[in-house]
Amino acid sequence: MVWVPLLQFPVEWAALALLVVACLYWERSGFSGLGVEGCVASAMLGILLGYEWTGDYWLSCLVAAGAAAAFAIVCGTSVHLFRADPAVGSFALSLVPASALGLFARYGDLRLFHEVPPPGLFTGTIFDGTYAEDLIANPWLLGAPILLALAGWLLWHTPFGIRLRAFGENPAWRVPRSRPTAYRFVALVLGALWTVPAAALLLHAHPTAPPIALGYLALACAIASRWTVWGGILLAAGPALIRSARPYGTGFQSGFVILDVAPFLLALLYLVFLSRRSLRLAASPQARTDPDVL
């Protein structure tokens, strides 16, 4: 059926939206959102390796959470200790798990991609084996709106989020009985954990080739939305729609490649036309807490 590929749109959108939230947590903690790419690659590796070792899907998701959190801590500690540029350091370190994921995905037949019925879905419903199974019986997709709402509430409406944003913008600021470094590293770990459901959704949607570089798409959406939660989530719908339409490109020469590149071109347009004020930071003498700059 010609409309079937569009059923992947909610999955792609939910995954990118979760990655946008992860980028916001990294940025608000004072680190570069480029590190989210390393987190999602580490989470994918954790799921694949965990399922190979244990055969238990939910246990493998716990392994993925540990792998993503470990990468966040290693990345944050390395950038902090060596006083490296956050963007350059996060990008360079993200290449390690991303390259490892590419190599491991080409290694033989992985159990996660060949189990029948697919692990991680609710079974025993009338949708088993149908096109709607991925939408109706996927707990990660059903829980994505709740996770996104929780992430936004925690960042913008709790004392933790208020202090985190303050410490991220002003690392030298001191509050009695509060440690800026601890707040920032907790935010890194939380940002890493938001990538785990995104990694699970993407692995289920793309069993033959786990996608990479989607963290950079999410970062572009976050920047273009001027670092707002709901703006970034809405902008993520554009790349998600194009990615879900990729199967339609197989009908003409080079069509699949064009549609594969198109989300990144759209992200570039986001940055060109929507992020001018949010990128004035380096040249502006105003404080980072000025909402007119952010």
C-alpha positions as CSV (number, residue, x, y, z in Angstrom):
1,M,0.0,0.0,0.0
2,V,1.4,3.4,-1.0
3,W,0.5,5.0,2.3
4,V,2.3,2.4,4.5
5,P,5.7,4.2,4.7
6,L,4.0,7.2,6.3
7,L,3.1,5.1,9.3
8,Q,6.8,5.6,10.3
9,F,6.2,9.3,10.7
10,P,5.1,9.2,14.4
11,V,8.1,6.9,15.2
12,E,10.6,9.3,13.5
13,W,9.0,12.3,15.0
14,A,9.0,10.9,18.5
15,A,12.7,9.8,18.2
16,L,13.8,13.2,17.0
17,A,11.7,15.0,19.6
18,L,13.4,13.0,22.4
19,L,16.8,13.9,20.9
20,V,15.8,17.5,20.9
21,V,15.0,17.4,24.6
22,A,18.4,15.7,25.2
23,C,20.2,18.5,23.3
24,L,18.4,21.1,25.5
25,Y,19.5,19.4,28.7
26,W,23.1,19.3,27.4
27,E,23.0,22.9,26.3
28,R,21.4,24.1,29.6
29,S,24.1,22.3,31.5
30,G,26.8,24.4,29.7
31,F,27.9,21.6,27.3
32,S,27.5,21.2,23.6
33,G,24.5,19.4,22.3
34,L,26.8,17.7,19.8
35,G,27.5,15.1,22.6
36,V,23.9,13.8,22.2
37,E,25.0,11.9,19.0
38,G,27.5,10.0,21.1
39,C,24.8,9.2,23.7
40,V,22.3,7.8,21.2
41,A,25.0,5.8,19.5
42,S,26.1,4.4,22.9
43,A,22.4,3.6,23.7
44,M,22.0,1.7,20.4
45,L,25.2,-0.3,21.1
46,G,23.9,-1.1,24.6
47,I,20.6,-2.4,23.2
48,L,22.3,-4.5,20.5
49,L,25.0,-5.9,22.8
50,G,22.6,-6.4,25.7
51,Y,20.2,-8.4,23.6
52,E,23.0,-10.5,22.2
53,W,24.2,-11.4,25.7
54,T,20.9,-11.7,27.6
55,G,18.1,-12.2,25.1
56,D,16.0,-10.0,27.4
57,Y,14.8,-6.8,25.7
58,W,14.1,-4.7,28.7
59,L,17.3,-5.7,30.4
60,S,19.1,-4.6,27.2
61,C,17.4,-1.2,27.5
62,L,18.8,-0.9,31.0
63,V,22.3,-1.7,29.6
64,A,21.6,1.0,27.0
65,A,20.8,3.5,29.7
66,G,24.0,2.7,31.5
67,A,26.0,3.0,28.3
68,A,24.5,6.4,27.4
69,A,25.0,7.7,31.0
70,A,28.6,6.4,31.0
71,F,29.3,8.3,27.8
72,A,27.8,11.5,29.2
73,I,30.0,11.3,32.3
74,V,33.2,10.4,30.3
75,C,32.5,13.2,27.8
76,G,31.7,15.8,30.4
77,T,34.6,14.9,32.6
78,S,37.0,14.9,29.7
79,V,35.9,18.3,28.5
80,H,36.0,19.7,32.0
81,L,39.4,18.3,33.0
82,F,41.2,19.1,29.8
83,R,39.4,22.5,29.4
84,A,38.6,21.6,25.8
85,D,36.1,23.4,23.7
86,P,32.7,21.8,24.5
87,A,31.6,21.6,20.9
88,V,34.9,20.2,19.5
89,G,35.4,17.8,22.4
90,S,31.8,16.5,22.3
91,F,31.9,16.0,18.6
92,A,35.2,14.2,18.6
93,L,34.2,11.9,21.4
94,S,30.8,11.2,19.8
95,L,32.7,9.8,16.8
96,V,33.9,6.8,18.9
97,P,30.6,5.2,19.7
98,A,29.2,6.2,16.3
99,S,32.0,4.4,14.5
100,A,31.7,1.4,16.8
101,L,28.0,1.2,16.1
102,G,28.6,1.3,12.3
103,L,31.1,-1.5,12.6
104,F,29.1,-3.7,15.0
105,A,25.9,-3.3,12.9
106,R,27.8,-5.0,10.0
107,Y,28.9,-7.9,12.1
108,G,26.8,-11.0,11.3
109,D,23.1,-11.4,12.0
110,L,22.1,-9.7,15.2
111,R,19.4,-11.4,17.3
112,L,17.4,-8.2,17.8
113,F,16.7,-7.8,14.1
114,H,15.6,-11.4,13.5
115,E,13.4,-12.3,16.4
116,V,9.7,-13.1,15.6
117,P,7.6,-11.5,17.0
118,P,9.8,-8.4,17.3
119,P,11.0,-7.9,20.9
120,G,9.8,-4.8,22.8
121,L,6.2,-4.8,21.5
122,F,3.0,-5.7,23.3
123,T,1.8,-9.1,22.0
124,G,-1.6,-10.8,22.1
125,T,-3.4,-7.9,20.5
126,I,-5.5,-7.9,17.3
127,F,-2.7,-5.8,15.7
128,D,0.0,-8.5,15.9
129,G,1.7,-8.8,12.6
130,T,-0.1,-5.8,11.0
131,Y,1.1,-2.5,9.8
132,A,-0.4,-0.8,12.9
133,E,1.6,-3.0,15.3
134,D,4.5,-0.5,15.4
135,L,2.1,2.3,16.4
136,I,-0.4,0.6,18.7
137,A,1.8,-2.0,20.4
138,N,5.1,-0.1,20.9
139,P,5.4,1.0,24.5
140,W,8.2,3.5,23.8
141,L,6.1,5.3,21.2
142,L,3.0,5.3,23.5
143,G,5.1,6.7,26.3
144,A,7.0,9.3,24.3
145,P,4.5,12.1,24.9
146,I,4.7,11.5,28.7
147,L,8.5,11.4,28.6
148,L,8.6,14.7,26.6
149,A,6.1,16.4,29.0
150,L,8.2,15.1,32.0
151,A,11.4,16.4,30.5
152,G,9.9,19.9,29.8
153,W,8.4,20.1,33.3
154,L,11.6,19.1,35.0
155,L,13.7,21.6,33.1
156,W,11.3,24.6,33.3
157,H,9.1,24.2,36.3
158,T,11.1,22.7,39.1
159,P,13.8,24.1,41.4
160,F,16.3,21.7,39.9
161,G,15.6,23.1,36.4
162,I,15.8,26.7,37.5
163,R,19.2,26.1,39.3
164,L,20.5,24.0,36.4
165,R,19.8,26.8,33.9
166,A,21.3,29.3,36.2
167,F,24.5,27.3,36.7
168,G,24.7,26.4,33.0
169,E,24.6,30.1,32.0
170,N,26.9,31.2,34.9
171,P,29.3,28.4,36.0
172,A,31.0,30.7,38.5
173,W,27.7,31.5,40.3
174,R,27.6,30.1,43.8
175,V,24.6,29.1,45.9
176,P,25.0,27.9,49.5
177,R,24.9,24.1,49.8
178,S,24.7,23.7,46.0
179,R,27.4,22.6,43.7
180,P,27.2,23.8,40.1
181,T,29.3,21.0,38.7
182,A,27.0,18.4,40.3
183,Y,23.9,20.0,38.7
184,R,25.6,20.2,35.3
185,F,26.6,16.5,35.4
186,V,23.2,15.4,36.5
187,A,21.8,17.2,33.5
188,L,24.2,15.5,31.2
189,V,23.1,12.1,32.5
190,L,19.4,13.0,32.2
191,G,20.0,14.2,28.7
192,A,21.7,10.9,28.0
193,L,18.7,8.9,29.4
194,W,16.3,10.7,27.1
195,T,18.2,9.2,24.1
196,V,17.4,5.6,25.2
197,P,13.8,5.5,24.1
198,A,14.8,7.3,20.9
199,A,17.5,4.7,20.2
200,A,15.0,1.9,20.8
201,L,12.5,3.4,18.4
202,L,15.1,3.9,15.7
203,L,16.5,0.4,16.0
204,H,13.0,-1.0,15.7
205,A,12.2,1.2,12.7
206,H,15.5,0.6,10.9
207,P,16.6,-3.0,11.6
208,T,18.9,-3.3,8.6
209,A,20.9,-0.1,9.1
210,P,20.8,1.8,12.4
211,P,20.7,5.5,11.6
212,I,23.4,7.9,12.7
213,A,23.8,11.7,12.8
214,L,20.2,12.2,13.9
215,G,21.5,13.9,17.0
216,Y,22.8,16.7,14.7
217,L,19.4,17.0,13.2
218,A,17.9,17.4,16.6
219,L,20.5,20.0,17.6
220,A,19.6,22.0,14.5
221,C,15.9,21.9,15.5
222,A,16.8,23.0,19.1
223,I,18.9,25.9,17.9
224,A,16.3,27.0,15.3
225,S,13.6,27.0,18.0
226,R,15.9,29.2,20.1
227,W,16.3,26.5,22.7
228,T,12.7,26.0,23.5
229,V,11.2,22.6,24.2
230,W,8.0,22.7,22.3
231,G,9.4,24.8,19.4
232,G,12.1,22.2,18.9
233,I,9.6,19.4,19.0
234,L,7.5,21.0,16.4
235,L,10.4,21.7,14.1
236,A,11.4,18.1,14.3
237,A,8.3,17.2,12.4
238,G,9.8,18.4,9.2
239,P,12.9,16.1,9.1
240,A,10.7,13.3,10.5
241,L,8.2,13.6,7.6
242,I,11.0,13.5,5.0
243,R,12.7,10.5,6.6
244,S,9.4,8.6,6.7
245,A,9.0,9.3,3.0
246,R,12.3,7.8,2.0
247,P,10.8,4.5,0.7
248,Y,9.0,6.5,-2.0
249,G,12.4,7.5,-3.5
250,T,13.2,3.9,-4.6
251,G,11.0,4.4,-7.6
252,F,13.4,6.8,-9.4
253,Q,17.1,7.0,-9.9
254,S,19.0,8.4,-6.9
255,G,15.7,9.1,-5.2
256,F,16.5,7.3,-2.0
257,V,19.8,9.2,-1.7
258,I,18.1,12.5,-2.3
259,L,15.5,11.9,0.4
260,D,18.2,10.6,2.8
261,V,20.1,13.9,2.4
262,A,17.0,16.2,2.4
263,P,16.4,16.2,6.2
264,F,19.9,17.7,6.7
265,L,19.3,20.3,4.0
266,L,16.0,21.2,5.8
267,A,18.0,21.5,9.1
268,L,20.4,23.8,7.3
269,L,17.5,26.0,6.2
270,Y,16.3,26.0,9.8
271,L,19.6,27.4,10.9
272,V,19.8,29.9,8.1
273,F,16.4,31.4,8.5
274,L,15.3,30.8,12.1
275,S,18.3,30.9,14.3
276,R,19.8,34.4,13.6
277,R,19.1,35.8,17.0
278,S,19.9,32.6,18.9
279,L,23.3,32.5,17.3
280,R,24.2,36.1,18.1
281,L,25.8,34.9,21.4
282,A,29.4,34.9,20.4
283,A,29.4,38.5,19.1
284,S,27.0,39.9,21.6
285,P,28.2,41.6,24.9
286,Q,24.9,40.8,26.5
287,A,24.6,38.1,29.2
288,R,23.5,34.6,28.1
289,T,20.5,34.9,30.4
290,D,19.1,37.7,28.3
291,P,16.0,36.2,26.6
292,D,16.4,38.5,23.7
293,V,19.7,36.8,22.9
294,L,18.6,33.3,23.6
